[in-house]
Amino acid sequence: MLGNRYNPNQDEALQKEIESGLSRMLAIRFDIEHLTGKEAIELVRRHQNND
């Protein structure tokens, strides 16, 4: 849980915050089916130097 990561040993305060904001919370889940991207120029150069 993110609260424990960024506020360790604050269990009581974390629980209180969750309870006070839970009714206003919305969670969205994304299932990625396809992802594209560009290769970093540093990696392109490294591949070219290794050939």
C-alpha positions in Angstrom: 0.0 0.0 0.0 1.3 3.4 -0.9 0.5 4.9 2.5 2.8 2.5 4.3 5.6 3.1 1.8 5.6 6.9 2.1 4.5 7.1 5.8 6.0 4.1 7.6 5.0 3.4 11.2 2.0 5.7 10.9 -0.6 3.0 10.9 -3.2 4.7 13.0 -3.0 8.0 11.1 -3.1 6.2 7.8 -6.2 4.2 8.8 -7.9 7.4 10.0 -7.1 9.1 6.6 -8.4 6.2 4.6 -11.7 6.1 6.6 -12.2 9.8 6.2 -11.6 9.8 2.4 -12.9 6.4 1.3 -16.3 7.6 0.3 -14.7 10.1 -2.2 -12.2 7.6 -3.6 -12.4 6.3 -7.1 -10.0 3.6 -8.4 -9.5 2.9 -12.1 -7.9 -0.2 -13.4 -6.2 -0.3 -16.8 -5.4 -3.6 -18.6 -2.8 -2.8 -21.3 -3.4 -4.9 -24.4 -0.7 -3.3 -26.6 2.1 -1.0 -25.9 4.4 0.8 -28.3 7.4 3.0 -27.8 10.7 4.3 -29.1 14.0 2.9 -28.1 16.2 5.4 -26.2 19.0 6.9 -28.5 21.6 5.6 -26.0 20.4 2.0 -26.5 20.3 2.5 -30.3 24.0 3.7 -30.3 25.0 0.8 -28.0 23.5 -1.7 -30.4 25.2 -0.1 -33.3 28.6 -0.2 -31.6 28.2 -3.8 -30.7 27.5 -4.9 -34.3 
